[in-house]
Structure formats: structure tokens, C-alpha cells
Amino acid sequence: MSALLYRGAEYSQQSPADTAAPVQLTYRRNSYLSNRSAAGHHTAPLTYRGNTYVRGVSYEEIAANWG
């Protein structure tokens, strides 16, 4: 395990990282799982002021497949 060096003092992690199971959340009658590993992997296109954005897709790929 690596150590952190801060202002000349060396620190090491005392406890392992939290690996808790996802928690089920409810908001406005919809259920969600708080799974952080899957967060941010949405592929749905978003439109803002007439421009379409897709996460992880370059503008060149969208322009090549337009039509």
C-alpha cells in the first residue's frame, strides 16, 4: 500500500475503502439504486439550445452518422 507524504510526515491508510452494497432510493414514486460505478454512463442524447450532445461520442462521429 502506498503512503501519502504531506509536509514531511508520512501517512498510510488505516482502514480499507468502503465497498458497501448499493442503497435503494425512492424519489417521486421512482426507485433508484445508488450504484456509483454505473453513474454517468448514460448514452441518451441531450439537446441544449438546438445542439445535440452524446457523452463519450465525438462531434466527428455524430456528423458522420447524421442523416
C-alpha positions as CSV (number, residue, x, y, z in Angstrom):
1,M,0.0,0.0,0.0
2,S,1.4,3.4,-0.9
3,A,1.8,6.2,1.7
4,L,1.0,9.8,1.5
5,L,3.7,12.3,2.2
6,Y,2.4,15.6,3.5
7,R,4.6,18.4,4.9
8,G,7.3,16.0,5.6
9,A,5.2,13.5,7.5
10,E,4.2,10.1,6.0
11,Y,0.7,8.9,6.4
12,S,-0.8,5.5,5.5
13,Q,-4.4,4.3,5.1
14,Q,-5.7,2.8,8.3
15,S,-8.9,1.2,7.0
16,P,-9.9,-0.3,3.7
17,A,-12.0,1.5,1.2
18,D,-15.8,1.3,1.7
19,T,-17.3,-1.4,-0.5
20,A,-20.9,-1.2,0.8
21,A,-23.8,-2.6,-1.3
22,P,-25.9,-0.1,-3.3
23,V,-28.7,1.5,-1.4
24,Q,-32.2,1.7,-2.9
25,L,-33.6,5.2,-3.0
26,T,-37.1,6.4,-3.8
27,Y,-37.9,9.8,-5.3
28,R,-41.4,10.8,-6.6
29,R,-42.5,7.2,-6.8
30,N,-39.5,6.1,-8.7
31,S,-36.9,3.7,-7.3
32,Y,-33.2,4.1,-7.9
33,L,-30.1,2.2,-6.9
34,S,-27.2,4.3,-5.6
35,N,-24.6,2.5,-7.7
36,R,-21.7,4.9,-8.2
37,S,-19.9,2.7,-10.6
38,A,-22.8,3.0,-13.1
39,A,-23.3,6.7,-12.6
40,G,-22.5,8.9,-15.5
41,H,-22.6,6.2,-18.1
42,H,-25.8,7.4,-19.8
43,T,-25.9,7.2,-23.6
44,A,-29.1,9.1,-24.2
45,P,-28.5,12.2,-26.4
46,L,-29.1,15.5,-24.7
47,T,-30.3,18.6,-26.6
48,Y,-29.4,22.1,-25.4
49,R,-30.4,25.2,-27.4
50,G,-30.7,23.1,-30.6
51,N,-27.3,21.3,-30.2
52,T,-27.3,17.6,-29.5
53,Y,-24.7,16.1,-27.2
54,V,-23.9,12.5,-26.5
55,R,-21.5,11.6,-23.7
56,G,-18.4,9.8,-25.0
57,V,-19.1,10.4,-28.7
58,S,-17.1,12.9,-30.6
59,Y,-18.6,15.5,-32.9
60,E,-17.0,13.9,-35.9
61,E,-18.8,10.6,-35.2
62,I,-22.1,12.3,-34.9
63,A,-21.6,14.3,-38.1
64,A,-20.5,11.1,-40.0
65,N,-23.7,9.2,-38.9
66,W,-26.1,12.1,-39.3
67,G,-28.9,11.5,-41.7
